[in-house]
Amino acid sequence: MKRGRRSAASGGSNPYTDNDVADFYSGLDYAGTYHLAVRDLPDIIARQVTGRFALDFACGAGRSTRFLTSLGFQAVGVDMSRRMLAHARRKDPTGRYALIPNGDLSSLADRAFDLVHSAFPLGNATSRERIRSILAQFKRVLAPGGRVIVIEATDALYRHEWLSFSTAAYSENARATSGDLVRIAFRERMDQPVVDVLWTDADYRQCFKAAGLTLLETHLPLVDEGNPQPWISEREVAPWVIYVLASTDEIAST
Ligand SMILES: C[S@@+](CC[C@H](N)C(=O)[O-])C[C@H]1O[C@@H](n2cnc3c(N)ncnc32)[C@H](O)[C@@H]1O
């Protein structure tokens, strides 16, 4: 049967509100392919971020919030999934976590955070307008001199094989364009793929600009020589992209 492309507008949703997905996700650390999402963050943050107050937008089960805390931040994790937050609180009883409505940061004060960190939620956003709206709120809660760090899947993630993920069963991903639904399976759950929305580097850059954020650095981490794990594509193709951003108003005034 020929499969047509499926766009996010026709049915994308946040898979992490599903209890089963949330329970699985809570067991993940930064091993395997995820290692590349955080390996360079301590250096990037040391160069780019001053101040200690961090917002971890879409903290999920708190993996990224605990990472920020380990780097010395007073971090607040926010997420729209109750189940994910329950896991975060269980794993980190002294941590600060809060439920927010879908993409809505209106409960947070203006200019409160030196760092806004966002790892992996924008690949669930169903339109560029939603991405822009979330990014504009990052700008509002950013303290003077603050930085936004956005970590997302590259579009290549959905078209290659990886140590931790497989896309081999989803050949239709190859034809996906911006805003289409794409599927990817964790190797531990090959029969239950996660459905994401494909956004490209060009889409993210357009949204940053429209939200009043200026891109300072872009990183496409690859595995180092000498790292002996059985990597598949990770030495040649970056699965993740890391963007470092500042308020365009601030950049313009310096
Ligand atoms: C893949 S998990 C990543 C969690 C965490 N940042 C990490 O790296 O482990 C994505 C999380 O983003 C949350 N999320 C996605 N879209 C969101 C939105 N619009 N508002 C709030 N949370 C969102 C989901 O509920 C989920 O917990």
The ligand as an SDF file (V2000), in Angstrom:
LIG
                    3D

 27 29  0  0  0  0  0  0  0  0999 V2000
   11.4250   14.0170   24.7090 C   0  0  0  0  0  0  0  0  0  0  0  0
   10.8570   14.6510   26.2380 S   0  0  0  0  0  0  0  0  0  0  0  0
   12.3430   15.5000   26.7450 C   0  0  0  0  0  0  0  0  0  0  0  0
   12.3900   15.7490   28.2190 C   0  0  0  0  0  0  0  0  0  0  0  0
   13.6840   16.3530   28.7330 C   0  0  0  0  0  0  0  0  0  0  0  0
   13.8950   17.6920   28.2010 N   0  0  0  0  0  0  0  0  0  0  0  0
   14.8770   15.4660   28.4760 C   0  0  0  0  0  0  0  0  0  0  0  0
   15.7670   15.8520   27.7200 O   0  0  0  0  0  0  0  0  0  0  0  0
   14.9150   14.3780   29.0300 O   0  0  0  0  0  0  0  0  0  0  0  0
    9.8620   15.9590   25.6670 C   0  0  0  0  0  0  0  0  0  0  0  0
    9.0200   16.5940   26.7560 C   0  0  0  0  0  0  0  0  0  0  0  0
    8.5030   17.7980   26.2340 O   0  0  0  0  0  0  0  0  0  0  0  0
    7.2140   17.9910   26.7820 C   0  0  0  0  0  0  0  0  0  0  0  0
    6.5150   18.9250   25.8960 N   0  0  0  0  0  0  0  0  0  0  0  0
    6.4060   18.8230   24.5450 C   0  0  0  0  0  0  0  0  0  0  0  0
    5.7260   19.8790   24.0720 N   0  0  0  0  0  0  0  0  0  0  0  0
    5.4210   20.6600   25.1360 C   0  0  0  0  0  0  0  0  0  0  0  0
    4.7240   21.8900   25.2870 C   0  0  0  0  0  0  0  0  0  0  0  0
    4.2260   22.5150   24.2160 N   0  0  0  0  0  0  0  0  0  0  0  0
    4.5750   22.4190   26.5130 N   0  0  0  0  0  0  0  0  0  0  0  0
    5.0970   21.7810   27.5930 C   0  0  0  0  0  0  0  0  0  0  0  0
    5.7590   20.6070   27.5230 N   0  0  0  0  0  0  0  0  0  0  0  0
    5.9220   20.0560   26.3030 C   0  0  0  0  0  0  0  0  0  0  0  0
    6.6150   16.5970   26.8020 C   0  0  0  0  0  0  0  0  0  0  0  0
    5.5290   16.4980   27.7050 O   0  0  0  0  0  0  0  0  0  0  0  0
    7.8330   15.7750   27.2120 C   0  0  0  0  0  0  0  0  0  0  0  0
    7.8770   15.5890   28.6010 O   0  0  0  0  0  0  0  0  0  0  0  0
  1  2  1  0
  2  3  1  0
  2 10  1  0
  3  4  1  0
  4  5  1  0
  5  6  1  0
  5  7  1  0
  7  8  2  0
  7  9  1  0
 10 11  1  0
 11 12  1  0
 11 26  1  0
 12 13  1  0
 13 14  1  0
 13 24  1  0
 14 15  1  0
 14 23  1  0
 15 16  2  0
 16 17  1  0
 17 18  1  0
 17 23  2  0
 18 19  1  0
 18 20  2  0
 20 21  1  0
 21 22  2  0
 22 23  1  0
 24 25  1  0
 24 26  1  0
 26 27  1  0
M  CHG  2   2   1   9  -1
M  END
$$$$
